[in-house]
Amino acid sequence: MPDQKQAYVHAAGAGGAWAAVLTYGAHRRELQGTEPGAPADKMALTAVVAGLETLTRPTVVEVRVRSDYVRGGGQGGLWDRLRAAAGRHDVSWVWSGDYEELDRAQELAGPEASVEEFVEALGEHVANDPDGPDPAELVELADEMVEDEYRAITAVRKGEITFEGIGAVAVPREIAEQARAGWRVMLSAARVEGNWYLLDVAS
């Protein structure tokens, strides 16, 4: 039977880093880790897993996290670890809220990116990439076009962002690290010989 004293796991992630603040009665512990190049959503999930795995005996746990990605569930190693760690405890979840410890976890992990900052960085890259293809030429050669449509980000990987209905688009790694699955971005894009290229973006 779980120990009825309540434990709290406050978990946060940023691009390449994660942190968790655990509180249990009068006890408090801060955990941190890094994985260069990993997106913030994966780091938030890692923080939750690390926090739950640190609790050495079954107890009642409230996990506080602001990442919708963690809410979604999934398959693979980290998700399997989450299910195993959560299965040892009586876990409840809080997806938002003004908690000092949650703010502290985010501070330890690093700043949380905003969609506006991401779009600004991506837009600047699209407009000023000296190595990128010429937009006018892309429009001329396009097999398919998307013009000023909102598309959700469905996946983020190193140097690559996947948009709903378009597929993967190559972007600089530091910009990909700012992106979050689920964000909706207004964009124009052209498909040339099977590859999609961004022409313009806005939030």
For each residue, the residues with C-beta under 8 A, 3 or more apart:
1: 58
2: 58 59 60 89 90
3: 57 58 59 60
4: 60
5: 24 25 59 60
6: 24 59 60 61 62
7: 22 23 24 55 59 60 61 62 89
8: 22 23 24 61 62 63 64 101
9: 20 21 22 48 51 52 55 61 62 63 64
10: 20 21 22 23 51 64 65 99 101 102 104 105
11: 18 19 20 44 47 48 50 51 63 64 65 67 70 105
12: 18 19 20 44 47 65 66 67 102 105 106 108 109 112
13: 17 18 19 40 41 42 43 44 45 46 47 67 109
14: 17 18 40 43 106 109 110 111 112 113
15: 38 39 40 43 110 113 177 178
16: 34 35 36 37 38 43 110 177
17: 13 14 32 33 34 35 43 109 110
18: 11 12 13 14 32 33 34 35 43 44 46 47 50 109
19: 11 12 13 30 31 32 33 47 105 106 107 108 109
20: 9 10 11 12 30 31 47 48 50 51 54 105
21: 9 10 28 29 30 31 101 102 104 105 108
22: 7 8 9 10 27 28 29 30 31 51 54 55
23: 7 8 10 27 28 101
24: 5 6 7 8 27 28 55 59
25: 5
26:
27: 22 23 24
28: 21 22 23 24
29: 21 22 54
30: 19 20 21 22 104 105 108
31: 19 20 21 22 47 50 51 54
32: 17 18 19 108 109
33: 17 18 19 46 47 50
34: 16 17 18
35: 16 17 18 38 42 43 46
36: 16
37: 16 158 173 177
38: 15 16 35 42 43 46
39: 15 42 43 156 157 176 177 179 180
40: 13 14 15 43 44 67 112 113 177 180
41: 13 44 45 67 69 70 156 180 181
42: 13 35 38 39 45 46 69 78
43: 13 14 15 16 17 18 35 38 39 40 46 47 109
44: 11 12 13 18 40 41 47 48 65 66 67 69 70
45: 13 41 42 48 49 67 69 70 78 79 82
46: 13 18 33 35 38 42 43 49 50 78
47: 11 12 13 18 19 20 31 33 43 44 50 51 65 105 109
48: 9 11 20 44 45 51 52 63 65 70 82
49: 45 46 52 53 78 81 82 85
50: 11 18 20 31 33 46 47 53 54
51: 9 10 11 20 22 31 47 48 54 55 63
52: 9 48 49 55 61 63 82 85 86 88 89 91
53: 49 50 81 85
54: 20 22 29 31 50 51
55: 7 9 22 24 51 52 59 61 88 89
56:
57: 3
58: 1 2 3 88 89 90
59: 2 3 5 6 7 24 55 89 90
60: 2 3 4 5 6 7 89 90 92
61: 6 7 8 9 52 55 89 90 91 92
62: 6 7 8 9 91 92 93 94
63: 8 9 11 48 51 52 91 92 93 94
64: 8 9 10 11 94 97 99 101 102
65: 10 11 12 44 47 48 70 93 94 95 102
66: 12 44 95 96 102 106 112
67: 11 12 13 40 41 44 45 70 71
68: 71 72 95 182
69: 41 42 44 45 72 180 181 182
70: 11 41 44 45 48 65 67
71: 67 68 93 95
72: 68 69
73: 79
74: 79
75: 79 80
76: 79 80
77: 80 81
78: 42 45 46 49 81 82
79: 45 73 74 75 76 82 83
80: 75 76 77 83 84
81: 49 53 77 78 84 85
82: 45 48 49 52 78 79 85 86
83: 79 80 86 87
84: 80 81 87 88
85: 49 52 53 81 82 88 89
86: 52 82 83 89 91
87: 83 84
88: 52 55 58 84 85
89: 2 7 52 55 58 59 60 61 85 86
90: 2 58 59 60 61
91: 52 61 62 63 86
92: 60 61 62 63
93: 62 63 65 71
94: 62 63 64 65 97
95: 65 66 68 71
96: 66
97: 64 94 102
98: 103
99: 10 64 102 103
100: 103 104
101: 8 10 21 23 64 104 105
102: 10 12 21 64 65 66 97 99 105 106
103: 98 99 100 106 107
104: 10 21 30 100 101 107 108
105: 10 11 12 19 20 21 30 47 101 102 108 109
106: 12 14 19 66 102 103 109 110 111 112
107: 19 103 104
108: 12 19 21 30 32 104 105
109: 12 13 14 17 18 19 32 43 47 105 106
110: 14 15 16 17 106
111: 14 106
112: 12 14 40 66 106
113: 14 15 40 117 118 177 178 179 180
114: 117 118
115: 118 119 180 183 185 203
116: 119 120 203
117: 113 114 120 121 178
118: 113 114 115 121 122 175 178 179 180 183
119: 115 116 122 123 185 201 202 203
120: 116 117 123 124
121: 117 118 124 125 174 175 178
122: 118 119 125 126 171 175 179 185 198 201
123: 119 120 126 127 200 201 202
124: 120 121 127 128
125: 121 122 128 129 171 172 175
126: 122 123 129 132 198 199 200 201
127: 123 124 200
128: 124 125
129: 125 126 132
130:
131:
132: 126 129 197
133: 137 138 192 197
134: 137 138
135: 138 139 199
136: 139 140
137: 133 134 140 141
138: 133 134 135 141 142 190 192 197 199
139: 135 136 142 145 190 199
140: 136 137
141: 137 138 190 192 193
142: 138 139 145 190 191 192
143: 191 192 193 194
144: 190 191
145: 139 142 188 189 190 191
146: 149 151 165 166 187 188 189 190
147: 188
148: 186 187 188 200
149: 146 186 187 188
150: 184 185 186 187
151: 146 163 164 165 166 184 185 186 187
152: 163 164 182 183 184 185
153: 156 161 162 163 164 179 180 181 182 183 184 185
154: 162 163 164 181
155: 161 162 168 181
156: 39 41 153 160 161 162 176 179 180 181
157: 39 160 161 162 168 176
158: 37 173 176
159: 170 171 172 173 176
160: 156 157 168 169 170 171 176
161: 153 155 156 157 168 169 171 175 176 179
162: 153 154 155 156 157 166 167 168 169
163: 151 152 153 154 166 167 169 185 187 189 196
164: 151 152 153 154
165: 146 151
166: 146 151 162 163 169 189 191 196
167: 162 163 196
168: 155 157 160 161 162 196
169: 160 161 162 163 166 189 196 197 198
170: 159 160
171: 122 125 159 160 161 175 176 198
172: 125 159 175 176
173: 37 158 159 176 177
174: 121 177 178
175: 118 121 122 125 161 171 172 178 179
176: 39 156 157 158 159 160 161 171 172 173 179
177: 15 16 37 39 40 113 173 174
178: 15 113 117 118 121 174 175
179: 39 113 118 122 153 156 161 175 176 183
180: 39 40 41 69 113 115 118 153 156 183
181: 41 69 153 154 155 156
182: 68 69 152 153
183: 115 118 152 153 179 180
184: 150 151 152 153
185: 115 119 122 150 151 152 153 163 201 202 203
186: 148 149 150 151 201 202 203
187: 146 148 149 150 151 163 198 199 200 201 202
188: 145 146 147 148 149 198 199 200 201
189: 145 146 163 166 169 196 197 198 199
190: 138 139 141 142 144 145 146 196 197 199
191: 142 143 144 145 166 194 195 196 197
192: 133 138 141 142 143 195 197
193: 141 143
194: 143 191
195: 191 192
196: 163 166 167 168 169 189 190 191
197: 132 133 138 169 189 190 191 192
198: 122 126 169 171 187 188 189 201
199: 126 135 138 139 187 188 189 190
200: 123 126 127 148 187 188
201: 119 122 123 126 185 186 187 188 198
202: 119 123 185 186 187
203: 115 116 119 185 186
